[in-house]
Amino acid sequence: MPTDCISYKKSGYFSPLMNDYLDEKSNLHPLYNRFPKLENFEAQILEKKDNFNNANRATLVTVLQNQYSKTHISDFTKQNIEALKVNNTFTITTGHQLNLFSGPLYFLYKIISTINLTKELKSKYPTFNFVPIYWMATEDHDFEEINYFNFKGKKFRWNAASTGPVGRLSTEGLEAFFEIYEQELGSSSNASTLKKIFSEAYLKHDNLADATRHLANALFGEYGLVILDADDKDLKRTFIPYIKKELLEQTSHKAVLETTKKLNEYNIQVNPREINLFYIEDKLRERIIFENEKYKVNNTKIEFTEEAILKKIDSNPEMFSPNVIMRPLYQEVILPNLCYIGGGGEIAYWLELKSFFNAVNVTFPMLLVRNSVLLTTEKQIKKIDKLNLEWIDLFSKQSELINKVTLKSSEFPIDLTPQKEQLYKQFSELFELAKQTDKSFTGAVKAQEVKQIKGLENLEKRLLKAQKRKFSEEIERTTDLQNELFPNKSLQERQTNFSEFYLENGVDLIPKLISRLHPLEQTFEIITL
């Protein structure tokens, strides 16, 4: 299974902020703790060890054991949960929404990056234990982002009414969805396995959190993955001091707002609210706002005095839910975590948070951009070779790719730059002549220069267009190939569900990916299956 890769920057799919972060530009150094290099983890371990409340370990382990009580788990996962009790165990964490049947492929890459980093760390620092954590985003409420997946160019959508945290959403009604999906899968042995995985996850569990836990455990349990649902009363109880501080002092708003000013040359990923908490009940998740000396739940009639809301936090901490700004803090308070692994968008908003962590005296984790992957087949590799293409060509925008192919195929140069340079030279001589006469003549010379250069540019465009027609078959083969590899002119990992590749590769798919991905190398991997 040969591999290839290109740099994230050359892929063209990473933001200027991410490119600068990966290049360790000095202007971003104040926004993170340590850059994710193997040798930097020693200092991170020591800092987290000194600054983590080990009393939280017992709570964490008890919660995990309860959440896994109805799940068949591997000895490796069981061992990792037990290891969390001891002070020399640390976590590497990734998080992801509860996308139906895992959503796009990068769900796999996030978790594999996390698993593989724990292996590298154990090899480098054998006296410590490292546990891979998948943090399920059970408290999110945007169902429209997660209720579908793409398979063989078709969108499979679960139409259901949803309000409140998605993890609590009933899986009732997915039987009808499954009947349609299983028809598309066919009747192969790998199709049967996929049907079994889906049906056991979604048709035998009552809510989306339990279904997603089963799915992730079925795919990655043998590698020791620990799956956490933080929508839990006991875990929230450990977070009470930070919930109160947020309500009373709005610490996150002040700190993050200050940081965003340092990022004004980039697109800001998220903007803080004055209070970065939601109030949740079974079918409700709404922002908490402070207005007229009262804490109000947005779009409802629920309101509290300061005294009443503080009592509510003590009695029912599970009813207070962190938003995108507060969730990372919640994670780092309840987990002995060293590093968060996420996509470019996630790392971008984490970079806004270090000053907030400093303000509440919680160790800021290292931030690692997850592995990115393009999966190909031997047939596609042969097409690439036959068309004499490079990977960098296929990562280009399609209009640029078409121009590259046309220019490469043409038996004569389409670029009229030499002719334009000759024209500029002729007009420079005319301008010298014009200086010796009336100023109006200079204007006439300039107008004629613009006209003739524009004429050459139009001829160049027409020549390119004519050559595109001439090489239309080769261009079509190239664009068809690019469309296969980049569905909807987007990254494959953001579009295609893993089941499309599992159908062809079966149980070998995940072990192959695990053997090929190296999270600290920070390159866009191209893997031939």
N, C-alpha and C positions, 0 to 999 in steps of 0.2 A: 504494500500500500504506500506508494511514494507520496511525499509531502513537498510542499513548497510554501513560501510565505512572502509577504511584502510588509513594509513598515506601515504602522497605523496612519502616519502622515501621508504617505504616498497613496494610500487607499482612497483618500478624498472624502471619507465618510466621518471624519472626526472634526469636532469644532476647534476653532483657534484656541479656546481655553484648554481643551484636552491636549492638543498638540504641545502647547507651552508647558502644561503640567508634566507630560511625558518627557519633555526635554529638560525638565527641572529648571525652568527659567527663574531667575532670582526674584523677580517681582512677586512670585507666588509662594516663596519659601515661608513667609509668615502665616500662610493659610493652612499649613499642614504640619504634623508633628515630625514624622520621619518618612523619607521616601521608601517605598517597598523594595528593599534589597535584602537578600538573605542575611548579610552581616549586620543590618540595622535592627533585626528583631531582638537581639540580646538586650539592648537598652530598653526596647518597648516592653519586653517581658518583665524586667526589673521595675520599671515605672508602674506598670499595671499591678504587679504583685504588691507594691507598697501602697497603692491607691484604690484597691478594690475591697469592698466589704465582704469578707469571706463568710459572714453569717448568711448572706444571700444564697450561698451554694446549696445549703440544705433545702431551702425553699424551691430552688430551681430543679433539683433532682426529684423531689417529691412531686412537683407539678408534671415533670416529664414522665415519670413512672405512671401517674394517673392517666395522662393523655395517651400513653402507649398500652394501657391495660387491656384494650380489646384488639390490639394489633399484633400480628406475628412478627417478631423482630429478630434480626440476626444476633448471634453472640457478640459480634463486633460492635453493633450499635448498643447493645446492653452493657457491654464493657465500657464504652465511651460515656454512657450516662452515669454509670457508677464512678468513673474517673473524675467527673465534675465535682465530686465531693471533696477532693483533695486539692491542697493549695498550689501544687505544681502543675495543675491542668489549666490550659487556656483554650480559648475557642478562636476559630476563623469563621466569619459569618458572611453569608449572602442572604439577600431578601428578594422576594418576588411575589407578585400578585397571584391570586388563586385562579389563574386563567384556566378555562375549560380544557381538559386533557393536556395541560401544561402550556397551551398557547404556542408561541413561536419557538424555534429551535434554541434560542439563546438561554432558555430555561435550563437546558442540559449543560450549556457551556458555563453558566454561572456556578452550578453545583460541582461540575467537574473541576473547575478552577479552584474551588474551595477544598475539595477532597485532595487534589494533588498538592496544594500548598501545605496542607497538614503533613503530608508524607515527606516533603522536602524539609520542613521544619524539624520533624522527628529525627531525620537523618543528621541534620546539622546540630541539633540540641537534644541529644538522647535522654538527658535527665529530666526533661519536661514532657508532658503529654499534650497533644493538640487534637481538638475535636472539631470536625466540620459541622456547622450549624446552617440549616435552612430555616430562616425566619419567614413564616407564612404571614402575608399581609392580610390577616383575617378581619381587621377593623376598617379596612377601606370600604367605601360605599359606592364607588363608581362601577356599577355592574356592567354598563355598556362597554367598558374597556376590556372586560374579561370573558364575556359570554359567547365567544366564538373561537374557531381556529380555522386555518386554511389547509386544505388537503387536495393535492392535485389540481390546483387552480380554482377550486370551489370553496366558498365560505360556508361553513357549517355553524349556524347560529342557534343558540338556545334562547327562545323567546319566553321570558318569564317576568313577572312583576317582582321588583326588588326595591326595598327600602332598608335603611339601617346597614350594619356591618355585614359584608358579604359572607364572612365565615359562618354566620348563623343561618344563612339562606338554605331553605329546604331544597333537596335534590328531587323532590316530587315532580313528575312530568318529564324526566329525562329518558324514560322508557321509549317514548315516541321519537325523540331525537336519535336514540341509539339504533332504532330500527332502520332509520334512513342511512345513518353512517355505516352500519355493518354491511349494507348492500354494496356500498362503494368499496369496501375493503376486499371483497371477493371471498374465495374459499381456500386459499393456500394455508399452509401450516403457520406461517408468520401472521397471516390475517387472523387466524384462530386465536393466537396468543394475544394479539392486540384487542380482540373482542373480549377476551377473558379479563385483561387488565382493566379495560374501560368499565365493563359491567360490574366487576368486583369493587371498583373504586366508587362509581357513581350510582349504581343501582342497589348496592348493599350497605350504603351509608346514608344517614338521614340529613346531613348538612354538608356544605361545601368544604368546610375546614377538615372534617373527618375524611371526606372523599379525596381531598388533595394530599392529606397525610398518607393515605393508603397508596396513592399513585406514586408519590415521591419515594416511599419506602419500597415499593415493588421494583422501582427502577434502580435505586441506589442503596438500599438497606445493607447489601452485602459488603459495601465499602465503608460502613460505619457511620453513615450520615445520621445526624440527629435533627429531627424536625420539631420546631417549636411554634406553638400557638400562644402568643403573649396576651391574648384577650382572656385574661384570667385574674380572678379576684386576689389570689395570694401573691402573684407577681406584681400586680398593681399596688398592693399594700407596701411593698418595698420602695415604691416610687412616690409614695404620699408626700414626703418633704419637698420633692421637686414640683409636684402638681400645685401644692400650696404656694410655693415661691413664685411659680409662673402666674398664678391668679393675683397674688398680692403685689408683686413687683414688676411683672412683665419683663423679666430679665432677657428673655430670648429676643424680643422685639428690638430692644435697645442695642444689644450686642450684634445681632445679625445685620441690622440696618447700617451699622457702622462699617461692617465688613463689605457690604454690597457697594459702598462708595469706592472701595479699593479695587472693585471689579468692573468699574464703569466702562472700561474699554472692551469688555466682553458682554455677551448676552446673559443677563441674570436668569438663573434657572427658576428660583422661587423667591417670592417676597414675603417677609414675615408679617403676620397680623399682630395686633396689640396683645391678644391672648391666643396662644397657639394650641388650644385644646378644644375638643368636642365633648358634648354631653351625649351619652348613648343609652338607649333602652333597646328592647328587642327589634323594633322596627323604626328606630329613630337614631340618627347621628347628625347632630346640628352643632354649629359653632357656638361657643360661649362668648358673649360680648359684655362689656362693662358700660353701663349707661344709667345716668341719674342715680348714682350710688348703689345700683343694684347689678347683680350678675344675672344676665338674661340668656335664655336658650333661644337662638335665632329661629324665626318662623314658628314659634310656639308661644304659649302664654306662661311657660315655666320661668320663674325668676326666684332669686335667692338674695337675702342679705349676706353680708360678709360672714357673720357668725353662722348663719344657716348653711352656707355652702361649705364652710370648713368642717362642720359637723357631718355633712353629707359625704365629704371625702373620707372622713374617718370610718363612717359606717358602710359606705358603698364605693370604694375606690374603683371598682370595675366599671362604674358609670362615667368615668372620665377617660377620654381617649386622646392620645397625642396625635397631632397632625404631622405633616411632613417635616416640620422644623423640630418638633419635640420627640418624634419617634426614634431618631438616632440616639438621643440622650437616654431614653427609656431602655433601649437595647444595651447601651454601654453600662448602665447601672445594674441591670439584672444578669448580664453575662460577663465572665472574665475574659473579655474579648481583646484581641491584639490587632485585628485587621478586618476591614470591611471590603468585600469584593462586589463591584457593581459595574453597570454600563457607564458610558460617558456622561449621560444625563444625570445619573445618580451621583457620580463622583463630583460633578459640577456643583450640585447643591450641598454636598458634604463640605466642599471647600468654603462655603459660607458660614460654617458652624464652629470653627475652632475657638474663636473669641468667646462664644457662648459657653462652650465646655469649660474654658478657663474660668469664666465668671462663676460657675457652679462647682468648680474643683473636681471635675471628672476627667480622667485621662482620655485624650483624643486618640482614636485608633489610626493606624496606618491605612491608607486608601489605595486599593489596587484595582486597576481597570481589568475587568474580566477578559478571558480569552475570546477572541472573535474568530469565526471559522467560516470558510466556504467549502461545502462538500461537493465533490465532483465524481464523475464516473469515468471508467477507462474509455468509453465511447466518446465522451466529451473531450478528454485529453487528446485523443486521436484527431478530433475535429480541430482543436486548437493548433496542433502541430501542422496539420494539412493547410490551415489558413495562415500559417506563419505569424501567429499572434503571440504576444507576451501577456502575462497576467496584468501588468499595469495598463495595457490597452483595454482589457475587458472591464477593469474597474472605472474606466473613463465614462463620462456622460455619453449617451448614445450618439448625439450629434457630433461630438468630438471623435468618437470611434469611427463613425462613417467617413469623416474627413481623413482620418489617419489611413484607413483602408484604401480610400481613393488615391491619396497621395502616394502610398506605397505601391499600388498596382499600376499607376500611370507610367507609361514608357517615356514620358518627357515631363519636365518640371511644370507644375501648375502655378507655382509661385512666381509672380511677375515682379518680385522685388528688384532684380537687376535692371529691368526696364524703368522702374520707378526711380531708382538711384541715378540712372543716366539722365532721366528727365529733370530731376532736381539739379543735377550738375549743369545742364543746359540753361535752366532758369536762373541759376546763381550768376551765370555770365550775363544774362539779360538784366538782372538786378543791378549789376555793376554798371552796365550801360545806362540804365534808367537814372542812376544817381547824377549823371551828367546833364540831365535834361529836366523837363517839367515834372512836378510831383504827381500829376495826374497820370503820367505814363507808368510810374511805379505801381499805381493802383491797378492799371490795366494789365500789367505783367503778372501781378499777384492773382488777379481774377482768372487769367488764362492758365496759370500754374494749377490752381485749385481745380479748374474744370478738367484739365488733361489728366491730373492724378486721379480724380474721381472717375474719369472715363476708363483708365487702366484698371482701377479697382472693380468697376462693373464688369469689365471683360474677364477679370480674374474669377469673379463669382460665376459668370456664365460658363467659363471654361471648366470650373470645378463641377458645376451642375451637369454639363455635358459628359464629363468623365464619370460622374456618379451613374448616369444612365447607362454608360458603356459597361460599367462594372456592377450593374444592379444585381446580378445573380450572386456574386461573391459577397456583396454588401448584405444581401438578404440572408445568406448562410451565416454571416457573422452576427447580425442583429438577432437572428433566431437563437443562436447559441448564447448570446448575452442575455436574452430574455429568459432562457432556461435557467441560467445561473443567477440572474438578478430579477426575480419575479416582481412584476409591477414597478420595474425600474428602481428597485430598492434592494437592500441586503437580504439575501436568502434567510439569514438567521432571524430577521425581523418579520418574515412573512410565513414561512413554511413550518408546519407541525412535524415533530419528530417521527410520527407514524408513517409518513411518506417514505422515509429512509429505512425505518424498521421493517416495513413491508418487504424490502429487498434484502436487507442485511440481517434481520432477526436479532437473536441474542448476542451476536458479535458486535453490534453497533456501538454500544456503550463501552465495552472493553477496548475497542479500537480507538475510540476518542480519548479515553483515559490514558492509553499508552502514548498518545501523540501530543497531548497538550501540556505545555509548560508555562504555568501562570506568570512567572517572573520574567519571561523573555520578551513580553510586550510586543509581539508581532501578530499580524493577521495571517492565520494559518490556512493553507489550502490543502485539503485532505482528499485523496482519491480513494473511494470505497470500492 
